Amino acid sequence: MLEEEKIILVWHGLGLFLGVDLSNFLTEDIARLQSVIKMAGNLGIRIQTEVVALSSEAADKLVQARLNMQAGNYVYVLQKSRKTAGETVIFSMDIFPYWIVKGEIAINSFQGSLLTLIGNQWGRHLA
C-alpha cells in the first residue's frame, strides 16, 4: 500500500513458511495497512527488531522512479532483522525519503514498527 502511494520501498529477504492451517487464526483483513509486529502479535507471535544498518544516500534512478523523486534527492536505507525466539524470521530493507522524517533521526527509534514511528512520532498519517 505504501509502495503504491510511492512513500516507501520495502524488500524482504528471509522468511519462514508456516505450514499449518491458519484459517482459524486469520480473522482480520490482511489488506488493511498494519505493521508486521501488530499482525504477528495478533497471532500470539512475539517479534523483536534488531536494526542491522541505517544509512543515507542519494536516490538512484530506480528509487527515484519508484518513489517519484527528483535526481539529487536523498533517502534513508534501513535494514532490519525481525526475530522470534532468537531466530531471524524476516530480514527487510526499507527505503524512505528524507521528507518523511520529522526532527532528528535516531537508530534506536526503529526498534518497533516503522508505520507507528511515521504516524505517531513524525506526524505523517499515511492510512
Secondary structure, DSSP 8 states (H G I E B T S, - for coil): -TTTTTS-EEEEEE-----S--TTT--S-TTS---HHHHHHHTT---EEEEEEEEEEE--HHHHHHHT--TT-EEEEEEEEEEETTEEEEEEEEEEEGGG--S---GGGGGS-HHHIIIIIS-----
